[in-house]
């Protein structure tokens, strides 16, 4: 609930350190206070469920997020306000509906990496509701706008073996890798603060998969070309026979690794 301000003493001009209506540290606060304030945002289970749900890359209504977390609409609205104030999510309105989504791909990668550290070797019950879906999510899914799960890791490792991607000390495309993306019609221009390539720790495989502009471009190409299709309304994807042929031809991946 928004905090009420404390009346200032006569003659006082100093603003309180937490003047934000949601109790967030002021931008001028110490680095430790800023980090602690950020961590406190995700320390709440409702807000954590919201962030995990938004990893599918879609815009959700406040009502949808409320039902996902099992809270009242008024409670969801308060939590969404805190996430917007912290620039973790963005908001847009269309008619009577209020839509929110994760602020950007960098935020999504941060949430996915944090999940990998706290959910080693198991699936999140808030993301996957059945054992069948859980298996599908582990095999292949999208992490905001790039591939994750066994599919994402398999593609990443295949690119390394082909000399397209350096993975020893951080991720970097080789000259051959840059040409490979250009030949596929994937533009690699940096988008804002997002790097061309980055690594994202996979919370089911416990290994790193390709993210960044290159990872997003490859995912988009695969979905548009029907190499992969989404399963239901979750983030899970499966590789089609067309995709098995494409990945075998382009990256030397055996079909069995994609099933």
N, C-alpha and C positions, 0 to 999 in steps of 0.2 A: 504494500500500500504506500502511496506517495507520502514522504515525510513532510511534516509541517515545519516551517522555518522558525528558528528561535529569535525573538526580538533582540535587536542589537542594543548594546549599552549606549547611553547618550554620548555622542561625539565619536563613536566607533565607526570606522569605514572598512575594516577588514572583512572579507568574505570567509565563511567557514570552509574548511578543507573539503567538505562533502556537500557543496551547495547544490549539486545536481538533485532534481526531484526524486530520482530513483536511488539515491544514496551512492552513486558511483564516484570514485575519486576524481578530483579536478585534474585537468590535463597538466597542471603545474605540480602535481603531487610527485613524490619521490618514485623512482622506478620500482622499488619494492611495494609501495602502496598500489601503484597501477597494476602490477602483476597480481597482487593479492585480490584486488577488486575484480580483475578479469576472471581469475580462478573461481571466485565466489559466484559469479554468474552461472557457471556450469556445475557448481556444487549442488544446485537445486535439481531434483530429479525431473520435474516438469519441464524446465528449460532444456535439460539434457535430452529428453525425449523429443522435444521440438526440433533440436538441432540434428539429431540422428534421423528423424523422419524427413527433414528437408534435404538430406543427402541425395535424394532421388533427382534433384535438380529442378523439380516442378515448383510452381507457386501454389501454396496452400492457403485456404481461407482460415480465419481464426477459429471458426466452428469445427473445421476438419481437424485442426491441431488439438482443439479441446477434447474432441472425441478420442483421438489417438492416445492422449495422455490420461484420459479419464477424469477430467476436471471440468468445472463449470466454465461457461463462456466468459463470465466476468473475470474469473481467475486467469484464464488464458490471455485475455486482453492485457492484464497487468504484466504478465510475464513477457509477452511480445513487446510491450513498451520498453522493458528493460533491455531486451536484446537489440531493439532498434537503436536505443540510446548508446549502446556499446558498439554499434556499427557491425554487429554480427549478422544481422538480417536487414533487409530493405523491405519497404512497404509500398504498395501501389493500390489505389482504389479504382474499382470499376462498378459504377452504379452503387448499389447498397453493399456490395461485397468488399471486404478488405483482404488483400492477398499479401502474403509475405514469402520471401525466399531467402536463402543464404546470400550474404552480401556479394561474394565472388568465389572463384575457384580456389583461391588461396585459403579462404576461410573453410571451405569444404575439406581441403586437404588437412588442415589443422584438426578439424573434428574427427576425421577418419584416423589420423595418426594417434590422437588421444585415445580413441576407442581401441586401437590396436594394443596400447599399453595396458589397458584395464580389462580387456576381454581376451586374454591369450588363449588361442585354441578353441574358442567356443563362439557361438552366435549370439547376437543380442536379441532377447525376447521381444523387444520393442520394434525390431526391424523384421524379424522372421517369425511367423506365427505357427508354422507346422514344420515337422521334421522333413517333409518333402520339399517345402520351400527353402528350408535351411540348407539342404543339399544343393538345391539349384543356386542359391546365393553363393555358396562356397565354390561351386564350379565356375560361375561367371556372373558378374554384376557390373553395374555402373557405379562409380564413385563420383557423384556430381556429373561430370561430363567426360570421364575417361574410364577405361576398363579396369576392373579389380577382380579379386578372387583368383582361382587357378588360371583362368583365361588371361587375366592381366599379367600375371607373373610369367606364364608360358610365353606370351608374346614378347615380353621384355627380355627374357633369357634368350629367345631365338634371335632377337635383334642384336644382342651381344655376340652370339656365336657367328652371326653373319658379318660382323665388323661394322655394324651400323650405329652401335651405341656403346660408349665407354661407361663402365659401371664400377670401376675399381675405387675411385675417389670422387664420389658424387656422380651424377649422370651428365653426360655430354654427348652430343651427336658428333660422329666423325664426318669428314667431308663426304664420304660415301653415303652416310646416313642422311645428310642434308639433301643430297641429290635424290636419294630414294623417296623422300617425302615430296620433293618437288615433282618427281615423275608421277606421283600419285595425285597430283593436283592439290596438295595440302600446303597452304600458306603458313609460313613459320614466323611471320612478323610478330614481334613482342607486343602483347596487349596490356598496356598499362604496367603495373608492377609484376605481372605474371611472367615467369621465365619461359623461354622456349621449351626447355626440358627440365623436369624436376622429378625426384623420386618420392613416392608415398608409401609408407609402411602399411602393408596389407594386414588387416586384423584377423583374417582366417588363415592365410598362408604363412604369416610371420616373416615374409620376405618383401622386398620392395618392388613396386611396379611403376611403370612409366606414367608420369602426369605432365602437367604443363601444357603449353600450346600444342606441342607435337602429340601428346597423348590424347588431347581433346580432338584434334584433327583426325587422328586415326580412328577413334571411336565413332565420330560423325560419319566418316567414309564407310565404315563397316555397317553401320545401321542404315544409311541411305542406300547402300548397295545390296542390302539384305543378306550380308554375310552373317549377320547376327540379328536376332529378333528378340523383343522383350517378352517375358513370361508374365502374363496377368498384369496386375497393377503394381507389383513390387519392382525392385531394381534389378531383379535377376534377368539374365539374358542367356540364350542358347545359340550355338553356332549351327547354321544351316548347312546342308550338303554343298551349296554354292560357296559358303564361307570356308568349309573344310578344304575345298579345292583351291580357293584363293590363298589361304594361309599356307598351304603346302607349297604352292608355286612361288609365293612371294617371300616366305620366311622359312621354308623347309620344316614346317611343323607337321608331325604325324597326326592323322585324324583322331586316333585313340586319345591323344593328349587333350583334345578339345571336347571330349564327351563326358 
